[in-house]
Amino acid sequence: MGKILIIEDNAINMRLAKLLVRGAGHTSMEAVDAESGLLLARSELPDVILMDVQLPGMDGFAATALLKHDPVTAFIPVIALTAMATARDEARARDAGCDAYITKPLKVQEVHDALNWLIPRTATD
């Protein structure tokens, strides 16, 4: 069982993400903006972060880049969550340091597969 940080400003999307994370047997922590998500990531060191890319204030790409440049959080896998499904946005997610990219609406199997792929990697690093 992993500890998953969900950073999502939309209440409906947050509720769905929490259901998917818990349905996969993991626990979740939640943040509604990048700034509070960065603080939680640093203090709680989750196994994976689900990062909405369209957040108020600092966007998820900038937040991911900060996480990946911080030695304390650089090892935490980040899954970008976005309604934008263009090759340019996927490239931006990769450039920011995201380990995976999932488009909304979230699909049960896609989220579970990404978590199952990334959590064993964190346990063996």
Secondary structure, DSSP 8 states (H G I E B T S, - for coil): --EEEEE-S-HHHHHHHHHHHHHTT-EEEEESSHHHHHHHHHHH--SEEEEESS-SSS-HHHHHHHHHHSTTTTTS-EEEEES---HHHHHHHHHHT-SEEEESS--HHHHHHHHHHHHHHHHH-
